[in-house]
Amino acid sequence: MMTKFQELLTNLDTLGLGKMHAYLPDYIDQINSQQMSFTDAMLNLTEAELHWQEDQETQRIIRRARFPQEKTLKAFDFDFQPNINKQEVLGFQDLAFMEKQENLVFIGSPGVGKTHLAISIGIEACRQGKRTLFINCHELLSRLRAAYEKGDLDRSISRYARYQLLVIDEIGYLPIDHDEANLLFQLINARYEKCSTIITSNTDLSGWVEIFQNPTVTAAILDRLVHHVHVVKITGKSYRLKGVG
């Protein structure tokens, strides 16, 4: 037969209050020794539980965003890339650009930290409860093409358009054909002045016409993408070669 204390712990588990279960014995000892009032103990217990549940929800949002790895701006070596406006980039953490439906474009050679910065800002958006998705450009185009071939393009575009923040990684790493360019335009157009998009590219915007192989579609994409945009160009060395030579 369970004691009342064991029943209490079981009830906490049943209610999903794992942190209260873990901390309860210590607080009971403090209450019994009159080091803490019952009210203060319950306040501390419930606050610990709330913080833990908020953290768990944040981790779920981050996992759903499908980042390839977790990166933070704190871990970014701005000293290695001194040409970056550090204060501007750190300022993106307040997500004011999202409130204004602005876009961010990080441009630079492979390995300079574009994806690190994009992931870091995306994770901060998740921490602030924003529905976010990270996806490689060619995976995105492959999914849109598959949806088009199934006659399901409108629903697919609508799904990607609903993300409050969409991070599209590596535009320009591989060529994009005429049909894929049109698909990307439809997505950018659906998000225009509604939600923010972060893009990383190893090609300057002026060179995108060569990527998309269609001047008309390129102009239409850039028109909507750069109407409200912050462009961060990184001209430094590759992190992957850091310490080499």
LORO-814818 format. One record per residue (C-alpha): z, x, y; residue number from 0. Coordinates in steps of 0.05 Angstrom, whole numbers, m for minus. Each point is the difference from the previous one (the first is absolute). Layout:
BEGIN
- Z/X/Y/NUM
...
//
This chain:
BEGIN
- 0/0/0/0
- m21/27/68/1
- 51/12/55/2
- m11/m33/67/3
- m21/68/28/4
- m53/6/m55/5
- m23/m71/14/6
- m6/19/74/7
- m43/60/m16/8
- m43/m42/m47/9
- m10/m52/55/10
- m21/55/49/11
- m51/25/m50/12
- m26/m71/m12/13
- m8/m9/75/14
- m38/66/5/15
- 55/32/42/16
- m2/68/m33/17
- 27/41/58/18
- 60/m47/8/19
- 13/9/m74/20
- m3/76/6/21
- 46/5/61/22
- 49/m57/m15/23
- 51/40/m41/24
- 11/50/56/25
- 9/m55/52/26
- 48/m38/m44/27
- 43/63/m5/28
- 0/6/76/29
- 18/m74/8/30
- 56/6/m50/31
- 28/61/34/32
- m6/m36/67/33
- m47/53/27/34
- m51/m54/17/35
- 2/m74/12/36
- m37/m48/m46/37
- m47/m20/57/38
- m18/73/16/39
- m12/15/m73/40
- m46/m60/m8/41
- m37/18/64/42
- m12/71/m25/43
- m21/m24/m68/44
- m49/m51/26/45
- m29/49/50/46
- m11/51/m56/47
- m34/m53/m41/48
- m45/m22/57/49
- m20/72/17/50
- m17/13/m73/51
- m41/m63/m7/52
- m37/15/64/53
- m16/70/m26/54
- m24/m29/m66/55
- m46/m48/36/56
- m27/57/43/57
- m15/40/m63/58
- m36/m60/m30/59
- m44/m6/63/60
- m15/75/m3/61
- m19/m4/m74/62
- m46/m59/13/63
- m35/40/55/64
- m25/48/m54/65
- 11/65/37/66
- m20/60/m43/67
- 65/33/19/68
- 56/m9/50/69
- m6/41/64/70
- 40/0/64/71
- m14/23/71/72
- 65/40/m4/73
- m32/42/m55/74
- m64/12/39/75
- m6/72/26/76
- m22/m12/71/77
- 9/75/15/78
- m56/15/m50/79
- m45/m49/37/80
- 18/14/73/81
- m63/m35/27/82
- 29/m68/m20/83
- 37/m39/54/84
- 66/m4/m37/85
- 31/m52/45/86
- m60/m45/m4/87
- 1/1/m76/88
- 75/m9/m5/89
- m8/m59/48/90
- m42/m36/m51/91
- 64/m12/m40/92
- 20/m55/48/93
- m62/m39/m23/94
- m17/m21/71/95
- m73/12/m19/96
- 6/m54/m52/97
- 28/m49/50/98
- m63/12/42/99
- m46/m3/m61/100
- m22/72/13/101
- m28/48/m52/102
- 15/73/m16/103
- m52/50/m21/104
- 19/69/m25/105
- m58/49/m2/106
- m1/71/m27/107
- m22/46/m55/108
- 29/m7/m70/109
- 73/21/m7/110
- 21/m4/73/111
- 49/m57/m11/112
- m40/m63/17/113
- 22/m38/m62/114
- 72/24/8/115
- 3/m30/70/116
- m34/m65/m23/117
- 48/m8/m58/118
- 61/15/43/119
- m18/m53/51/120
- m18/m49/m56/121
- 68/10/m33/122
- 35/m11/67/123
- m39/m66/5/124
- 26/m19/m69/125
- 71/17/22/126
- m9/m48/57/127
- m23/m55/m47/128
- m75/4/14/129
- m47/m19/m57/130
- m38/65/m11/131
- m53/28/m47/132
- m24/71/m10/133
- m68/8/m32/134
- m53/54/m7/135
- m65/m18/35/136
- m43/4/m61/137
- 49/m39/m43/138
- m1/m53/54/139
- m76/m1/2/140
- m3/m3/m76/141
- 46/m60/0/142
- m40/m36/54/143
- m65/13/m36/144
- 29/m27/m65/145
- 24/m62/37/146
- m69/m9/31/147
- m34/4/m68/148
- 48/m52/m27/149
- m13/m46/60/150
- 72/9/21/151
- m10/42/63/152
- 28/m50/51/153
- 66/m5/m38/154
- 4/75/m8/155
- m13/13/74/156
- 51/m53/18/157
- 53/34/m44/158
- m11/68/32/159
- m3/m31/69/160
- 70/m30/m8/161
- 36/67/m5/162
- 37/13/65/163
- m17/74/m9/164
- m57/26/m42/165
- m6/75/m10/166
- m70/22/m21/167
- 1/73/m23/168
- m58/49/m1/169
- m58/m34/35/170
- m57/51/m2/171
- 23/38/m61/172
- m59/m30/m38/173
- m64/m32/27/174
- 0/m76/10/175
- m63/m38/m15/176
- m30/m57/41/177
- 31/m56/m41/178
- 69/32/0/179
- m4/10/76/180
- m13/m74/8/181
- 60/m17/m44/182
- 45/46/41/183
- m26/m31/64/184
- 18/m69/m25/185
- 71/22/m14/186
- 9/36/67/187
- m28/m60/35/188
- 48/m47/m37/189
- 59/43/24/190
- m26/11/71/191
- 53/m17/52/192
- 44/m32/m54/193
- 31/57/m39/194
- 4/76/6/195
- m37/50/m43/196
- 14/74/m11/197
- m59/43/m20/198
- m5/73/m21/199
- m66/36/3/200
- m25/71/m6/201
- m58/m17/46/202
- 2/m11/75/203
- m18/m71/22/204
- m66/25/28/205
- m20/22/m70/206
- 14/m67/m34/207
- m73/m21/6/208
- m16/53/m52/209
- 55/m26/m46/210
- m22/m73/3/211
- m74/16/2/212
- m12/m60/44/213
- 4/7/76/214
- 6/m75/13/215
- 58/m12/m48/216
- 34/65/23/217
- m3/m23/72/218
- 29/m68/m19/219
- 57/31/m40/220
- 18/49/55/221
- m5/m54/53/222
- 55/m40/m34/223
- 40/58/m25/224
- 5/41/65/225
- 7/m58/49/226
- 76/7/m7/227
- 12/68/m31/228
- 41/64/2/229
- m41/59/m27/230
- 39/61/m23/231
- m43/61/m13/232
- 31/56/m41/233
- m37/66/8/234
- 51/45/m34/235
- m1/36/m66/236
- 9/m31/m69/237
- 71/m8/m26/238
- m28/16/m69/239
- m18/70/25/240
- 67/10/35/241
- 27/68/m18/242
- m66/22/m31/243
- m30/65/25/244
//
